[in-house]
Amino acid sequence: MLSLGISETTTYCFTDPRLIDNLHLSSDDIRRRFVCLLNPLTKKQGVIRTLLLPGLLKRVKKDIESQQSAVRLFEIGTVFHPVNERSKPQEIIHISGVLTDSRQSEDPVLYDPAYTIDISDTQKVVERLLDELRVSEEINGEIEFVHPAQEGVENFCNPDYALLVFAGGTFLGSIGKIDPEILRSFSIKNEVCYFDLNFDAICELKTGVSRFSLLPVRPSARRDISLVVDQNVTEGQLLATIQNSREELIRSAEILDVFQGNMIDKGIKSVSVSITYRSFTKALTEKIVENVHTKIVKLLTDKFGSSFRDA
């Protein structure tokens, strides 16, 4: 999750039941049944939470008030559902997250322009999470994101932007865009997308085989290049082209500098890129590195019409 630019947070287990009212859950929803505290510290901490989402939305409000334009948070925590008066409540571990407004890729905001978050971004986060947890489609069945029937839509979710997550028929949770009216009740003006997954259910799924790569024993070689491109070409596009080139020796690529100003023509910009090359089987010679580097330069030139010079 951290590699996607989503920060982990922790919220209180004790909460205010009125926050659940703000989500407009139906009267028969099990999440409206609370475990009440006999001696709460305050009235606003009188019950134990049945959802992680209210706490996350309160955190979103605070971050936006602190001038954070793009808030991306997740929490792994326990929710509690009462069984009966004489039994301990059922404890279920969930993983939930919220993403607001300005969307950023895995790279820093320098590499891509900001634009409004949508449900597809949330879906990609869940897909990446399941992939990193090695949830195998071959073993568990297809991972599906299904638009629910009307009765399956969460009351706090915009029905046009709602998906249920399944792995081979096992229900894992839901993702979607929170309804603006719900957000107003939390004093949030920004658009917010969310995901809420049953982490215990995910952990019960069978996982694929772990694969490991050898630790590098050969030294790497680094080449820096500067290029002049159209101002509409994003730095993220350049990095993606390099990383998707299928050159086996490329280990990483990063942006060093971006310049626009009076020293270069209007409508273009100068971008400096650093590429690291390494082989796991042999030491790299100057000739090997230059051959691969020349291919990358030609690839970027052909695709973006750029002009290059060695930095």
C-alpha positions in Angstrom: 0.0 0.0 0.0 2.8 2.4 0.8 4.3 1.8 -2.7 1.0 3.2 -4.1 1.4 6.4 -2.1 -1.3 5.3 0.5 -0.4 6.1 4.1 -1.4 3.9 7.0 -3.4 5.4 9.8 -5.0 4.3 13.1 -8.3 5.4 14.4 -10.1 4.8 17.7 -12.0 1.6 18.3 -14.4 3.6 20.5 -16.7 5.8 18.5 -19.8 7.9 18.4 -22.9 6.0 17.2 -24.1 9.2 15.4 -21.3 8.7 12.9 -23.1 5.5 11.8 -26.3 7.5 11.4 -24.4 9.8 9.0 -23.8 6.8 6.7 -27.6 6.3 6.4 -27.4 2.5 7.0 -30.7 0.8 7.0 -32.4 0.1 10.4 -31.9 -3.7 10.1 -28.2 -3.5 9.1 -26.0 -5.5 11.5 -23.6 -2.7 11.7 -26.2 -0.6 13.6 -25.9 -3.1 16.5 -23.2 -1.9 18.8 -21.3 -3.2 21.8 -21.9 -0.4 24.3 -19.4 0.6 27.0 -20.5 0.7 30.6 -18.2 3.6 31.5 -17.2 5.5 28.4 -14.6 8.3 28.6 -17.0 10.6 26.7 -20.4 10.4 25.1 -18.6 10.5 21.7 -16.8 7.2 22.6 -19.7 5.2 23.9 -19.7 2.2 21.6 -17.2 0.0 19.8 -16.9 0.5 16.1 -18.6 -1.8 13.5 -17.0 0.0 10.6 -13.6 1.5 9.9 -15.0 4.1 7.4 -16.3 6.7 9.8 -13.0 7.1 11.5 -11.2 7.4 8.2 -13.6 10.1 7.0 -13.0 12.1 10.2 -9.3 11.8 9.4 -9.9 13.0 5.8 -11.7 16.1 7.2 -8.7 16.9 9.4 -6.2 16.4 6.6 -8.1 18.6 4.2 -8.4 21.3 6.9 -4.6 21.1 7.1 -4.4 22.0 3.4 -3.7 18.4 2.2 -5.2 18.4 -1.3 -4.7 14.7 -2.0 -5.5 12.4 1.0 -4.8 8.7 0.6 -5.2 6.6 3.7 -5.8 3.0 4.7 -6.3 1.2 8.0 -6.1 -2.5 9.1 -8.3 -2.8 12.2 -10.8 -4.9 14.0 -14.6 -4.3 13.9 -16.9 -5.7 16.5 -20.4 -7.2 16.1 -22.4 -8.3 19.2 -23.6 -11.9 19.4 -25.7 -11.9 22.5 -25.5 -10.4 26.0 -23.5 -13.3 27.5 -21.0 -13.8 24.7 -18.0 -11.8 23.6 -18.6 -9.8 20.4 -17.5 -11.3 17.1 -14.2 -9.7 16.0 -13.4 -9.3 12.3 -10.3 -7.7 10.9 -11.0 -5.4 8.0 -8.8 -3.3 5.7 -10.3 -0.1 4.5 -9.1 2.9 2.7 -10.1 6.3 1.3 -8.8 8.3 -1.6 -9.6 11.9 -2.4 -9.5 14.3 -5.3 -6.0 14.6 -6.9 -5.0 11.3 -8.2 -1.3 10.4 -8.2 0.5 7.5 -9.8 3.0 5.3 -7.9 5.5 8.1 -8.8 5.7 11.5 -7.1 3.3 14.2 -8.3 6.1 15.7 -10.3 5.8 12.9 -12.9 2.1 13.2 -13.7 -0.5 16.0 -13.6 -3.1 16.0 -10.9 -6.7 15.0 -11.8 -9.8 13.9 -10.1 -9.9 10.5 -8.4 -12.4 7.9 -9.6 -13.5 4.4 -8.8 -11.1 2.8 -11.3 -8.2 4.1 -9.1 -9.7 2.3 -6.1 -10.1 -0.9 -8.1 -6.5 -0.7 -9.1 -5.5 -0.4 -5.4 -7.5 -3.5 -4.5 -6.1 -5.4 -7.5 -2.6 -4.5 -6.4 -3.3 -5.5 -2.8 -4.6 -8.9 -3.8 -1.7 -9.4 -6.1 0.9 -8.6 -3.4 -0.9 -11.0 -1.1 -0.5 -13.6 -3.8 -4.2 -14.4 -4.0 -4.2 -16.8 -6.9 -7.0 -16.8 -9.5 -5.9 -20.3 -10.6 -6.5 -21.7 -7.2 -9.4 -19.5 -5.8 -11.2 -18.7 -9.0 -11.5 -15.4 -10.9 -11.3 -12.1 -9.0 -14.4 -10.2 -10.0 -15.6 -6.6 -9.5 -19.3 -6.7 -10.0 -21.8 -3.9 -10.1 -24.4 -4.8 -7.4 -28.1 -5.0 -7.8 -30.0 -2.1 -6.3 -30.3 -3.9 -2.9 -26.6 -4.6 -2.9 -25.5 -1.0 -3.0 -24.2 0.5 0.3 -26.5 3.3 1.4 -23.5 5.7 1.7 -22.3 4.9 -1.8 -23.2 6.5 -5.1 -25.2 3.7 -6.9 -23.6 4.6 -10.2 -20.1 4.1 -8.8 -20.3 0.9 -6.7 -18.6 -2.5 -7.1 -18.6 -5.7 -5.0 -15.4 -7.7 -4.8 -15.4 -11.5 -5.2 -12.7 -14.1 -5.4 -14.1 -17.3 -6.9 -17.5 -16.6 -5.4 -16.2 -15.6 -1.9 -17.4 -12.1 -1.0 -14.5 -9.9 0.1 -16.0 -6.4 0.3 -16.9 -3.4 -1.7 -15.5 -0.3 -3.3 -17.1 2.9 -4.6 -17.6 6.6 -4.5 -19.2 8.0 -1.4 -22.4 10.0 -1.9 -21.9 13.8 -1.7 -24.7 14.1 0.9 -22.9 11.6 3.2 -19.7 13.6 2.8 -21.4 16.8 3.7 -22.5 15.3 7.0 -18.8 14.8 7.7 -18.1 18.4 6.5 -16.1 17.1 3.5 -16.5 19.0 0.2 -14.0 16.9 -1.8 -14.9 13.7 -3.7 -14.0 10.6 -1.8 -13.6 7.0 -3.1 -13.3 4.1 -0.6 -12.7 0.4 -0.3 -13.7 -1.9 2.6 -12.5 -5.5 2.5 -12.8 -8.4 5.0 -9.1 -9.1 5.7 -9.9 -12.3 7.5 -11.7 -13.6 4.4 -8.7 -12.6 2.2 -6.3 -14.5 4.6 -8.4 -17.6 4.3 -7.9 -17.7 0.5 -5.2 -20.0 -0.9 -2.1 -18.2 -2.0 0.2 -18.8 -5.0 3.8 -19.9 -4.8 6.3 -17.3 -3.6 8.9 -16.3 -6.1 12.2 -14.8 -5.2 15.0 -13.2 -7.3 18.7 -13.4 -6.5 20.4 -10.6 -4.7 22.6 -8.6 -7.0 26.3 -9.5 -6.8 27.4 -7.6 -9.9 27.9 -3.8 -9.9 25.4 -1.6 -11.7 25.9 1.0 -14.3 24.1 4.3 -14.4 23.5 6.6 -17.4 21.9 10.0 -17.2 20.4 11.6 -20.2 18.7 15.0 -20.9 15.9 15.3 -23.4 13.7 18.0 -24.8 10.0 17.1 -25.2 6.6 18.7 -25.8 5.2 20.2 -22.5 2.1 17.9 -22.8 4.3 14.8 -22.5 4.3 13.8 -18.8 7.3 12.5 -17.0 5.2 9.4 -16.0 4.8 8.6 -19.7 8.6 8.7 -20.2 9.3 6.4 -17.2 6.5 4.0 -18.2 8.0 3.7 -21.7 11.4 2.9 -20.3 10.2 0.4 -17.8 8.0 -1.3 -20.4 10.7 -1.6 -23.0 11.5 -5.2 -22.0 15.2 -4.6 -21.8 16.4 -7.1 -19.2 19.3 -5.0 -18.0 17.2 -2.1 -16.9 16.7 -2.1 -13.1 15.2 1.4 -12.5 14.5 4.8 -14.0 13.9 8.1 -12.2 13.4 11.7 -13.0 16.3 14.0 -12.0 15.1 17.4 -13.2 12.4 19.1 -15.2 13.0 22.6 -16.6 10.8 25.1 -18.4 11.7 28.8 -18.8 13.2 31.5 -21.0 16.3 29.4 -21.9 14.2 27.0 -24.0 11.5 27.5 -26.6 7.9 28.0 -25.5 5.8 24.8 -25.5 8.6 22.5 -24.7 10.5 21.4 -21.6 13.8 19.8 -20.7 13.7 16.5 -18.7 16.7 14.7 -17.2 16.4 11.0 -16.6 18.7 8.5 -14.8 18.6 4.9 -15.8 20.3 2.1 -13.8 21.5 -1.1 -15.6 22.5 -4.4 -14.0 22.9 -8.0 -14.9 22.6 -10.9 -12.4 24.8 -13.2 -14.5 27.7 -11.1 -15.8 29.7 -7.9 -15.3 28.5 -5.2 -17.7 31.0 -3.8 -20.1 30.8 -0.3 -21.6 29.8 -1.7 -25.0 26.9 -3.7 -23.5 25.5 -0.7 -21.6 25.9 1.6 -24.6 24.1 -0.8 -26.9 21.1 -1.0 -24.6 21.2 2.7 -23.8 21.1 3.6 -27.5 18.0 1.4 -27.9 16.2 3.3 -25.1 17.2 6.7 -26.6 15.8 5.6 -30.0 12.6 4.2 -28.4 11.9 7.6 -26.7 12.8 9.6 -29.8 10.5 7.6 -32.1 7.6 7.6 -29.6 7.7 11.2 -28.4 9.6 13.0 -31.2 12.1 14.1 -28.6 15.6 15.4 -29.1 18.4 14.1 -26.8 21.8 15.0 -25.6 24.0 13.2 -23.1 23.9 14.8 -19.6 
